[in-house]
């Protein structure tokens, strides 16, 4: 299994619309606030990303009892995200499936590099030596 650091590339570029949507999300400080406030920030980001990528998708939050790490999936065009462990990287990984289809390497490249570019301090604090961003 590849380490997260192997996906990092300075040559990955994003459209101006994706950059602007992600900048706005980062400025909202999505890790702060009550659960309902955080979910609203993710929902606003999802709406902006769907517009930026011309994708139609609903963001659905689910509660998974006992969850210890973030989780998500795409089911019939709906992005499902575990509300009890909201993660920008997990969101970006699953959003990338809406763009590229089920291509795990492409999804991880998109998620890791966009997170690194728009959340540089958070990325620097992460352990990316293994298969998960921690």
C-alpha positions, 0 to 999 in steps of 0.5 A: 500500500502506498504512503500518502507522501507518495501522492504529493506533487508540486505539479498538480494544478487545480482550476481557479474555481476549485481553488477559490471554493477551497480557499473560502472553505479554508477561511471558514475554519471547518474544524471549528464550531458545533457539529451543525455549524461544521456540517453547514461549512461542509455543505456550503463547500460541497455546493461550491465544489459542485458548481466549480466542477459542474457536478450534480451531487447531494452531500449526506451526513451519516452517523456511524456509532463507534467510528474511530476515523473519518469515513465516506463513500459515493452512492448513486452520485450522493456523497456520504460523509460520516458526521462524527469524524468530519475530515476535509481530506476524506471529503476531497477524496470522495468528491474526486470520485464524482469527478474521475469515477472510482480511481483511488490513485487519482482520488488520493492525488486530488485530495492530498494535493488540494489539502496541502495547497489550501491547508498548508499548516494543517498538512505540515502537522499531519503524518503522511508516512503511512497509507492514511493522513493522520 
